[in-house]
Amino acid sequence: MNAVAAYGLLAHALIFGAIVSLLPLGELRARAALLATGLALAVGIAPYLHGMFGLPSLTLLQLAVLQLANKTPSPFSTRPALGLILFAALFYPAALGLGAFDPYASGYQPLPLLTALVPVAAALWWRRLNIWLIILAIDLAGYASGLFVNLWDALFDPLLVLLALLIVGRRLITRQAASRIR
């Protein structure tokens, strides 16, 4: 097994454990998440997820690890999730061939992309969003290590966008329910 396959299996096992940790299990939540992580590897859930979704981004893995570590509040709140959804709404159609420019191809020779991330990192540092700055640094280190061939794959993936849609959708549903109660 090569390093990329090992990363994919372990990452999907941790992501599955993080999903289980979202269940309302009270005191048993941490133990259930640990058990789910191990079971995902032993029973074949992690290979299934890896085959279904491909290699997860380092951003998604880090958010899963923060969830497993019971980091509250999560850095992936409604505002960053909405920003990711808006970005993905422009990125994915263009990457799939809608228009003349393919942004995904720019991730293979990412010098302009890396240059564009400098002001993003500066803004994160200025606003003291240290968790997001560390996530970005680990994403870039993962790309530099050769784990990812394309920088975009290290930064985000469709599963992370799906998670963002769920976060924003849950926020809209709770707002709507709260307005009906009043």
Order of alpha helices (4+ residues) and beta strands (2+ residues): alpha-alpha-alpha-alpha-alpha-alpha-alpha-alpha-alpha
